[in-house]
Amino acid sequence: MFESLSDRLQTVFQKLGSKGRLDEDDVREAMKQVRLALLEADVNFKVVKEFVAKVTELSIGEEVTKSLTPHQQVVKIVHQELINLLGTDNVPLQESRPGPTVIMLVGLQGTGKTTLAAKLALNLRKKGRRVLLAACDVYRPAAITQLQSLGKQLGITVYTDPGSTNPPEIAAQAVELAKKELYNTVIVDTAGRLQIDEPLMQELTQIDERVHPVERLLVVDAMTGQEAVRVAESFNQRVSVTGLVMTKMDGDARGGAALSVRSVTGVPIKFISSGEKIDGNTLEAFYPDRLASRILGMGDVLSLIEKAEELYDAEDAKRMEKRLRKGQFDFEDFLNAMQQMRKLGPLQQILGMIPGMSQLARNEELVSEDQLKQVEAIIFSMTVKERRNPELIKGSRRERIARGSGTSVQEVNQLTKQFQQMQRM
């Protein structure tokens, strides 16, 4: 989402880096480019004005202009001010004592509330919470069916009342069931509208009064730009939103909503979500410093480590370590390592989290999911014996593997050559 903004900012800083010393004119010219980059990214005008003024003020100080690496000092200031803009700290979900903890999801139709409810339920279950989903969207066709289908897929209970069209009552019944059945968390999926209207707001207020949610999370479509800021302000005025969830963060929008909404509303972003897939890779707790680093092309190693730890198979790792210590490494080991890496998420996204690799991550000719799938197809076309004894793959065997994988003999040769290099390492 932030690729264009990230590229523009990195270009500005590269120009600054080419100068040995910086004077006030250099800084002001650079900040003019930063201002244009932020406005083109659809960041709120007032937010841009305040941000640029603050960065300029700090960057023309004596400490920066007379330092040995002035452009690095400017980058540091921009990084810190981006963090301040995004909210400084991670704000975790609150819990009710005694429970159950009630989390109400609100937002317009089409923002991905129902999918988000399932993602959040999965996220909380991984942390040891016993979650009940409450289907309170009685207006949108198939909304309840969708939530039931997602609940079944994840093994999470969904409370519905087919005979009722009263969302506040359904939510209250769900909370009562949670108390009886010892669920410690209830996620209430409320109805949305195509636009903000009075009946929607009254219904949300009534649900709020019946179940007293400790969290009222506004689900915001990051693709809607400045409209997302207006929506957030309207909902916050009526239902006192406690946190924001930005969805569709993998889209091609310019990202201005994420950079504006915290500053304008004062409400913290608690999660960012990408894609429709329900797994551990598509919903992340929001850390302002990490997103600021990604925007500036500095990577996000902490998030990458957390993803790896979540999917880490200790037994597999021990087995691989023993084989490597003995100098053993075959195509089955190679395939297993590649599949473990793919569990972390899209390859471009993983590379974007590694400092210095953000530019490579955008080059689809060098790095693509299709290439990984092709490698998998070639290895799957080998017999078990060939995978465990790569030296057997010669002549007619290569032709058979190429036919079986829909590739050419040259591509099979290229993979075996790369594999031999890895094996030597």
Backbone torsions as a table, in degrees:
resi	resn	phi	psi	omega
1	MET	NA	-37.1	-174.4
2	PHE	-97.7	16.0	-173.7
3	GLU	-58.2	-48.0	-177.0
4	SER	-63.5	-46.6	178.4
5	LEU	-61.6	-44.5	-179.4
6	SER	-60.1	-44.4	179.7
7	ASP	-62.7	-43.3	-179.0
8	ARG	-63.2	-45.0	-178.6
9	LEU	-66.2	-40.4	179.6
10	GLN	-64.7	-35.3	176.7
11	THR	-64.2	-42.7	178.4
12	VAL	-59.6	-46.0	-176.5
13	PHE	-71.4	-30.4	176.1
14	GLN	-65.1	-39.3	177.6
15	LYS	-64.4	-41.0	177.4
16	LEU	-63.9	-38.6	-178.3
17	GLY	-65.9	-22.6	-179.8
18	SER	-77.2	-10.3	179.1
19	LYS	-98.0	136.0	179.8
20	GLY	-70.1	-42.4	178.7
21	ARG	-125.9	155.0	177.9
22	LEU	-118.3	133.0	171.2
23	ASP	-108.1	-179.8	-175.0
24	GLU	-61.6	-37.3	-179.9
25	ASP	-64.2	-40.3	178.1
26	ASP	-60.0	-45.6	-178.4
27	VAL	-63.9	-45.7	-177.8
28	ARG	-64.2	-37.9	177.9
29	GLU	-65.6	-41.5	178.1
30	ALA	-63.9	-41.7	-179.5
31	MET	-68.6	-28.6	174.6
32	LYS	-62.6	-40.8	178.2
33	GLN	-69.5	-37.5	176.9
34	VAL	-63.1	-42.9	179.4
35	ARG	-59.9	-46.2	178.8
36	LEU	-62.2	-41.2	-179.5
37	ALA	-61.9	-42.7	-179.0
38	LEU	-69.2	-40.5	178.7
39	LEU	-65.5	-39.6	178.0
40	GLU	-67.3	-25.3	177.4
41	ALA	-82.6	6.4	176.3
42	ASP	69.8	30.7	174.4
43	VAL	-78.7	141.9	-179.8
44	ASN	-51.6	134.6	-174.5
45	PHE	-57.7	-45.5	-179.5
46	LYS	-63.0	-38.8	178.9
47	VAL	-63.2	-44.2	179.2
48	VAL	-61.5	-45.4	-177.9
49	LYS	-58.7	-48.1	-179.1
50	GLU	-67.5	-40.6	-179.2
51	PHE	-61.8	-50.4	-177.6
52	VAL	-64.7	-40.5	178.9
53	ALA	-60.5	-43.5	-179.0
54	LYS	-66.3	-46.6	-179.6
55	VAL	-63.6	-41.5	179.6
56	THR	-61.7	-46.8	-179.7
57	GLU	-57.4	-45.0	-178.8
58	LEU	-72.9	-30.1	-173.3
59	SER	-82.6	-19.2	-179.5
60	ILE	-96.8	10.1	176.7
61	GLY	-71.9	160.6	-177.5
62	GLU	-60.3	-35.4	-177.3
63	GLU	-61.0	-33.3	-179.1
64	VAL	-84.5	-54.6	-172.7
65	THR	-64.1	-24.5	-179.6
66	LYS	-103.7	6.1	179.5
67	SER	-78.1	165.1	-179.2
68	LEU	-72.1	-28.8	-179.8
69	THR	-127.8	70.1	-173.7
70	PRO	-60.1	-38.4	-177.2
71	HIS	-66.1	-32.8	177.2
72	GLN	-68.5	-34.3	176.8
73	GLN	-65.2	-39.3	178.7
74	VAL	-65.4	-43.8	177.9
75	VAL	-59.1	-41.9	179.6
76	LYS	-61.6	-41.9	179.7
77	ILE	-65.9	-45.2	179.1
78	VAL	-61.1	-42.2	179.5
79	HIS	-59.6	-47.0	-178.6
80	GLN	-66.0	-39.9	-179.9
81	GLU	-70.7	-31.4	173.8
82	LEU	-63.9	-42.1	177.7
83	ILE	-60.5	-45.5	179.2
84	ASN	-60.8	-39.3	179.7
85	LEU	-63.5	-38.7	-175.8
86	LEU	-84.6	-10.6	173.6
87	GLY	123.1	6.1	174.5
88	THR	68.7	-61.5	-172.8
89	ASP	-122.1	158.0	169.7
90	ASN	-71.2	132.9	179.6
91	VAL	-113.6	104.4	-177.5
92	PRO	-73.1	165.9	176.3
93	LEU	-67.0	144.1	176.3
94	GLN	-82.8	158.8	176.4
95	GLU	-124.9	147.1	175.9
96	SER	-91.6	137.1	174.2
97	ARG	-126.9	114.9	-4.3
98	PRO	-75.3	164.6	-176.5
99	GLY	-80.2	-169.6	2.0
100	PRO	-80.3	154.2	173.9
101	THR	-77.4	122.7	-180.0
102	VAL	-104.1	126.2	178.3
103	ILE	-117.3	119.6	-179.5
104	MET	-104.5	126.2	177.7
105	LEU	-98.0	127.1	-179.8
106	VAL	-127.8	162.7	178.6
107	GLY	153.3	173.7	178.8
108	LEU	-76.8	164.8	177.9
109	GLN	-68.0	140.9	176.5
110	GLY	90.4	2.5	-179.8
111	THR	-85.1	-11.7	179.8
112	GLY	96.0	29.7	-177.8
113	LYS	-61.5	-47.4	-174.7
114	THR	-65.1	-43.8	176.5
115	THR	-62.7	-40.6	179.3
116	LEU	-63.1	-37.1	178.8
117	ALA	-58.3	-43.8	179.6
118	ALA	-67.7	-42.0	178.9
119	LYS	-61.7	-43.5	-178.6
120	LEU	-66.6	-39.5	178.1
121	ALA	-60.8	-43.6	178.6
122	LEU	-63.8	-43.3	179.8
123	ASN	-59.4	-44.4	-177.9
124	LEU	-73.0	-35.0	178.2
125	ARG	-63.6	-36.4	177.6
126	LYS	-63.3	-22.7	178.7
127	LYS	-93.7	11.3	175.4
128	GLY	90.4	9.3	179.8
129	ARG	-87.2	145.2	175.3
130	ARG	-98.6	112.0	-167.0
131	VAL	-109.2	138.7	172.4
132	LEU	-118.8	128.7	176.5
133	LEU	-95.2	135.0	179.1
134	ALA	-113.5	117.2	-177.5
135	ALA	-87.1	100.2	-175.8
136	CYS	-112.9	9.6	176.3
137	ASP	-93.0	91.9	-175.7
138	VAL	-92.9	4.0	-175.1
139	TYR	-103.6	-44.8	-176.4
140	ARG	-73.4	126.2	178.6
141	PRO	-56.8	132.3	175.8
142	ALA	71.6	7.2	179.4
143	ALA	-64.2	-44.3	-179.2
144	ILE	-67.6	-42.2	178.7
145	THR	-60.9	-40.6	179.0
146	GLN	-61.5	-45.1	-179.0
147	LEU	-66.9	-38.9	178.0
148	GLN	-63.1	-41.1	179.5
149	SER	-63.6	-42.8	178.7
150	LEU	-66.6	-40.8	178.5
151	GLY	-61.6	-43.1	178.9
152	LYS	-63.1	-41.6	179.5
153	GLN	-60.3	-37.4	-176.4
154	LEU	-95.7	-9.5	-176.3
155	GLY	74.1	34.4	-179.5
156	ILE	-116.4	132.0	-176.6
157	THR	-69.1	135.8	176.7
158	VAL	-117.3	123.6	178.1
159	TYR	-89.7	126.8	175.7
160	THR	-133.5	159.4	173.3
161	ASP	-134.3	88.6	-173.7
162	PRO	-56.4	-27.0	-177.3
163	GLY	-87.4	-1.9	-174.8
164	SER	-112.0	143.9	172.4
165	THR	-121.1	26.6	-177.4
166	ASN	-114.2	92.3	-176.1
167	PRO	-55.1	-42.3	178.5
168	PRO	-59.4	-39.1	179.7
169	GLU	-68.0	-41.2	178.8
170	ILE	-61.5	-44.5	179.9
171	ALA	-61.8	-43.1	-179.5
172	ALA	-64.2	-40.2	178.5
173	GLN	-65.3	-37.6	178.6
174	ALA	-62.7	-41.8	179.7
175	VAL	-66.4	-39.2	177.6
176	GLU	-63.2	-41.4	177.9
177	LEU	-63.1	-40.7	179.6
178	ALA	-60.1	-40.0	178.8
179	LYS	-64.9	-42.7	-178.6
180	LYS	-69.1	-41.7	-173.7
181	GLU	-93.6	6.8	176.3
182	LEU	61.9	38.0	168.0
183	TYR	-79.4	135.1	-179.2
184	ASN	-97.7	-2.9	178.8
185	THR	-143.1	132.9	174.7
186	VAL	-120.7	124.9	175.9
187	ILE	-106.3	117.0	-176.7
188	VAL	-97.2	113.5	177.9
189	ASP	-91.0	104.8	-175.8
190	THR	-91.3	168.5	179.5
191	ALA	-77.3	153.6	173.8
192	GLY	-115.9	175.8	173.7
193	ARG	-133.8	165.9	176.8
194	LEU	-70.4	-24.2	174.9
195	GLN	-148.8	162.9	-179.1
196	ILE	-68.1	127.2	176.9
197	ASP	-139.1	165.4	-175.4
198	GLU	-64.7	-43.9	178.5
199	PRO	-58.1	-38.7	178.4
200	LEU	-61.7	-47.5	-177.3
201	MET	-65.7	-39.0	178.3
202	GLN	-63.9	-41.0	179.7
203	GLU	-63.7	-43.1	179.2
204	LEU	-63.4	-39.7	178.3
205	THR	-62.8	-41.0	-180.0
206	GLN	-66.3	-41.8	177.3
207	ILE	-61.9	-43.5	179.7
208	ASP	-58.4	-43.3	-178.9
209	GLU	-68.7	-29.8	-178.0
210	ARG	-80.3	-39.6	-171.4
211	VAL	-112.9	-8.5	176.6
212	HIS	48.6	62.9	-179.7
213	PRO	-64.3	140.5	176.6
214	VAL	-81.0	-22.9	176.1
215	GLU	-128.2	129.8	172.2
216	ARG	-118.0	96.4	-173.5
217	LEU	-94.2	123.2	176.6
218	LEU	-89.5	121.6	179.0
219	VAL	-91.2	118.2	-173.4
220	VAL	-118.0	131.2	176.5
221	ASP	-78.9	112.6	-177.2
222	ALA	-65.2	-16.3	-178.4
223	MET	-76.1	-13.8	-173.9
224	THR	-85.8	-1.5	175.1
225	GLY	61.2	-132.7	-175.3
226	GLN	-63.7	-24.5	177.5
227	GLU	-59.7	-33.3	179.7
228	ALA	-61.3	-35.5	179.8
229	VAL	-67.7	-43.3	179.3
230	ARG	-63.2	-43.3	179.5
231	VAL	-61.2	-45.1	-178.7
232	ALA	-61.5	-41.3	178.8
233	GLU	-63.0	-43.0	-177.8
234	SER	-64.9	-47.1	179.9
235	PHE	-64.6	-39.3	-177.6
236	ASN	-64.2	-36.0	179.3
237	GLN	-65.3	-32.4	-173.8
238	ARG	-95.8	-37.4	-174.7
239	VAL	-122.6	14.7	177.5
240	SER	46.0	69.1	-178.6
241	VAL	-61.0	135.1	-179.8
242	THR	-98.0	-15.7	-179.3
243	GLY	-166.7	159.9	179.7
244	LEU	-115.8	147.2	171.1
245	VAL	-123.7	119.5	179.0
246	MET	-91.8	117.0	178.8
247	THR	-101.1	167.3	178.2
248	LYS	60.2	37.7	-179.9
249	MET	-72.9	-6.6	176.2
250	ASP	-93.7	3.9	-178.6
251	GLY	-74.2	178.6	-177.7
252	ASP	-99.7	16.9	175.1
253	ALA	-69.3	170.2	-170.4
254	ARG	-86.7	-9.1	172.5
255	GLY	89.7	2.9	-176.4
256	GLY	-62.4	-31.5	-178.7
257	ALA	-60.9	-45.2	-178.8
258	ALA	-62.9	-33.7	-179.2
259	LEU	-81.8	-17.7	-175.8
260	SER	-100.8	-38.3	-164.0
261	VAL	-63.8	-37.3	178.9
262	ARG	-65.5	-44.7	-176.8
263	SER	-67.3	-39.8	-176.1
264	VAL	-74.8	-43.1	-174.0
265	THR	-93.3	-24.5	-175.6
266	GLY	78.5	2.6	-179.9
267	VAL	-92.3	129.9	-177.4
268	PRO	-72.1	144.2	170.6
269	ILE	-80.3	126.5	-177.3
270	LYS	-104.1	-29.8	179.0
271	PHE	-143.9	154.0	168.0
272	ILE	-124.0	139.9	-174.2
273	SER	-127.2	144.7	178.4
274	SER	-137.2	139.3	175.0
275	GLY	73.3	171.3	-179.2
276	GLU	-95.9	-14.9	-175.7
277	LYS	-66.6	136.7	-179.4
278	ILE	-97.8	94.6	175.6
279	ASP	-153.7	-176.1	-175.3
280	GLY	-74.3	-6.1	-175.5
281	ASN	-96.4	-13.0	-169.7
282	THR	-103.5	-1.5	174.2
283	LEU	-130.7	120.8	-178.1
284	GLU	-122.6	141.0	169.4
285	ALA	-63.0	142.7	-174.2
286	PHE	-90.0	124.0	176.0
287	TYR	-121.2	111.2	-177.3
288	PRO	-54.4	-41.6	-177.7
289	ASP	-65.1	-35.2	-179.0
290	ARG	-70.1	-41.8	178.7
291	LEU	-67.2	-38.9	177.5
292	ALA	-59.8	-40.8	178.6
293	SER	-65.0	-40.6	178.8
294	ARG	-63.5	-43.2	-178.7
295	ILE	-60.9	-36.9	-178.2
296	LEU	-89.3	8.4	176.9
297	GLY	73.5	21.3	-178.9
298	MET	-91.6	-1.1	-179.0
299	GLY	80.9	-177.1	-178.5
300	ASP	-154.3	73.0	-174.1
301	VAL	-65.2	-36.1	-177.9
302	LEU	-61.6	-44.2	178.7
303	SER	-65.2	-37.2	178.8
304	LEU	-63.9	-42.8	178.7
305	ILE	-63.4	-42.5	179.8
306	GLU	-62.8	-41.2	176.9
307	LYS	-61.5	-44.8	-178.2
308	ALA	-63.9	-42.5	-179.4
309	GLU	-63.5	-37.5	-178.6
310	GLU	-65.2	-35.1	-175.9
311	LEU	-103.8	6.6	-173.8
312	TYR	-69.7	128.1	177.4
313	ASP	-105.4	102.3	-174.8
314	ALA	-60.6	-41.3	-178.8
315	GLU	-65.2	-42.6	177.9
316	ASP	-60.7	-42.7	-178.6
317	ALA	-63.8	-41.1	179.0
318	LYS	-64.6	-41.7	179.2
319	ARG	-62.2	-43.9	179.8
320	MET	-64.4	-40.2	179.7
321	GLU	-60.7	-45.0	179.4
322	LYS	-59.8	-43.3	-179.3
323	ARG	-65.8	-41.2	-179.6
324	LEU	-66.5	-37.7	178.5
325	ARG	-63.3	-30.5	178.5
326	LYS	-87.0	0.2	-179.4
327	GLY	79.3	20.2	-179.0
328	GLN	-100.7	130.4	178.2
329	PHE	-161.7	111.0	-178.4
330	ASP	-120.6	-174.8	-176.9
331	PHE	-65.3	-27.2	177.3
332	GLU	-68.3	-40.2	175.9
333	ASP	-63.8	-42.4	-179.3
334	PHE	-61.9	-45.7	179.4
335	LEU	-63.2	-43.1	-179.9
336	ASN	-61.8	-44.3	179.7
337	ALA	-62.8	-41.0	-179.2
338	MET	-67.1	-40.3	178.7
339	GLN	-67.0	-36.6	176.1
340	GLN	-62.2	-41.4	-179.4
341	MET	-65.4	-39.4	-177.6
342	ARG	-67.7	-23.8	177.4
343	LYS	-64.1	-23.5	-178.4
344	LEU	-69.8	-18.8	-178.9
345	GLY	131.1	-175.8	179.5
346	PRO	-56.7	141.9	-175.3
347	LEU	-59.1	-42.6	179.4
348	GLN	-59.0	-38.9	-179.0
349	GLN	-66.3	-41.1	179.9
350	ILE	-64.2	-47.2	180.0
351	LEU	-62.7	-34.4	178.8
352	GLY	-64.6	-19.8	178.9
353	MET	-86.7	-9.8	-178.4
354	ILE	-94.8	123.0	-178.4
355	PRO	-52.8	131.4	177.4
356	GLY	86.4	-5.9	-175.7
357	MET	-106.2	4.0	-173.9
358	SER	-64.4	-35.7	179.3
359	GLN	-69.1	-42.0	178.2
360	LEU	-61.8	-37.6	-177.0
361	ALA	-60.5	-25.8	-177.4
362	ARG	-90.2	-7.2	-179.3
363	ASN	-88.9	96.1	-174.9
364	GLU	-71.2	-16.9	176.9
365	GLU	-72.3	-32.2	-179.6
366	LEU	-89.4	-36.3	-174.6
367	VAL	-132.6	117.5	177.2
368	SER	-151.8	153.6	177.3
369	GLU	-63.6	-33.7	-179.2
370	ASP	-61.0	-37.7	178.7
371	GLN	-64.6	-40.0	178.7
372	LEU	-65.3	-40.6	178.4
373	LYS	-63.3	-37.4	178.9
374	GLN	-64.9	-41.1	177.7
375	VAL	-62.2	-44.5	178.1
376	GLU	-59.1	-43.9	-178.8
377	ALA	-61.3	-40.4	179.9
378	ILE	-64.8	-45.2	-178.3
379	ILE	-67.1	-40.3	178.7
380	PHE	-65.3	-22.6	179.1
381	SER	-81.4	-6.9	176.3
382	MET	-83.6	153.6	171.3
383	THR	-75.9	164.1	178.1
384	VAL	-58.7	-40.2	-179.4
385	LYS	-62.5	-40.8	179.6
386	GLU	-67.6	-38.6	179.3
387	ARG	-64.1	-38.7	-177.4
388	ARG	-83.3	-16.7	179.1
389	ASN	-133.4	73.4	-174.5
390	PRO	-56.7	-24.4	-179.2
391	GLU	-64.3	-16.1	179.6
392	LEU	-74.6	-19.1	-171.9
393	ILE	-78.5	97.2	-180.0
394	LYS	-142.6	164.4	171.3
395	GLY	39.3	-114.1	-174.2
396	SER	-62.9	-30.7	178.5
397	ARG	-63.1	-41.1	179.3
398	ARG	-64.0	-39.0	178.6
399	GLU	-64.2	-42.1	179.7
400	ARG	-65.2	-42.0	179.3
401	ILE	-64.1	-40.6	179.0
402	ALA	-62.7	-44.1	178.9
403	ARG	-64.0	-43.6	-177.4
404	GLY	-66.4	-28.5	-176.8
405	SER	-101.5	-1.8	-179.4
406	GLY	69.9	28.6	179.2
407	THR	-120.1	-176.3	178.7
408	SER	-101.2	163.3	177.2
409	VAL	-61.6	-35.3	179.4
410	GLN	-61.8	-39.9	179.3
411	GLU	-68.7	-36.2	175.2
412	VAL	-65.5	-42.9	177.5
413	ASN	-59.8	-42.5	-179.2
414	GLN	-62.1	-42.9	179.8
415	LEU	-65.5	-44.2	-179.1
416	THR	-64.3	-35.0	178.0
417	LYS	-66.5	-44.9	177.6
418	GLN	-62.1	-39.9	179.8
419	PHE	-63.3	-41.8	179.0
420	GLN	-61.8	-37.1	177.8
421	GLN	-65.5	-43.5	177.4
422	MET	-63.3	-40.6	-178.7
423	GLN	-60.3	-41.5	179.0
424	ARG	-65.4	-39.5	178.1
425	MET	-60.4	NA	NA
